[in-house]
Amino acid sequence: MTSDHASKIPAELESALRLRAAQFIVTQRPWLDLYGVNVRPVAPFGSASSKPVVDSALLHRSLPDELLFEIFARMTPYNMGQAACVCQKWRYTIRNPVFWRNACLKAWQVSGVVENYKILQSKYDGSWRKMWLSRPRIRVDGLYVSRNTYIRAGVAEWKVTNPVHLVCYFRYLRFYPSGRFLYKNSSQKVKDVARYMNFRAPKVDGVYSGHYTLSEDKVEAAVMYPGLRPTVWRIRLRLRSTVAGANNRMDLLSIVTSGVDDSEVSEDILGVVEGWQDNETHNPDVPAITHKRGLTPFVFVPFEEVETSVLNLPIERMDYYVPG
């Protein structure tokens, strides 16, 4: 009995030694070597604060601080927001006010540099990033789309009941920093319309250009419809965001069509009709009409998402769309 027990002890010790020598299986994650422990923001090129510091991360050793700064300077603010999620160093670097100053001055270039600096100091405590996130801003990197549906009764011969059709159409808006915009009313999907929503589009595509103004979160725009009886299309919108800085919704406050005199027709029709009442018209043959239908809020769709947007779904798969 004793000999059997003594023979089992060396066997158990030997198996324990083999288990310790195996050192277990550790999953290798080579991409973790790209990120360092020491985090240091990138100083602007030529700055006095630039000091040669050796960074242990392979990614940061491959990209000099000067090159990284130039890459961030050429990014859009929304791409910088994505890059800030890569690592702490990039996050701290992207908080450099130089990037956000350039973005703000470009977004509100119509206001002028002096006016933007006044607003920066009076409302946003001198922070360009805070100004970018908090100040209402019309986005120019995509389309604002309003999807509208309504029910239309049909007619069927030799039947007791008539069919009912669900009709879907879209309003498209594309804004430019210069104060101009494009408008199109169509039943085509977003991915088809985005290809020719530009100033090079021919008139047969039904793309009309006009001017707009932004005051706080209110947008006023006007488009001139050409024809024998010139008609001006006026629209008022309210800009809002689902998250801070998104500016991805526009509520339709009113749509008014009215006539103008032949002498008032000009390229900047917004300057002519500014201050008009909703029931005001300058052509008795074209009465002023306030439209009560088709007032679904606009949803912003970036250009890189026009092919995959849910607004491309047919009406059989999405009868109604709630913008939120």
Helices and strands as residue ranges (DSSP letters): H 2-22, G 30-34, H 58-62, H 65-73, H 77-83, H 88-94, H 97-107, H 113-123, H 128-134, E 142-153, E 164-175, E 180-186, H 190-193, G 194-196, G 203-205, E 208-215, E 218-225, E 231-240, E 249-259, G 262-264, H 269-273, E 289-291, E 298-302, G 303-305, G 310-312
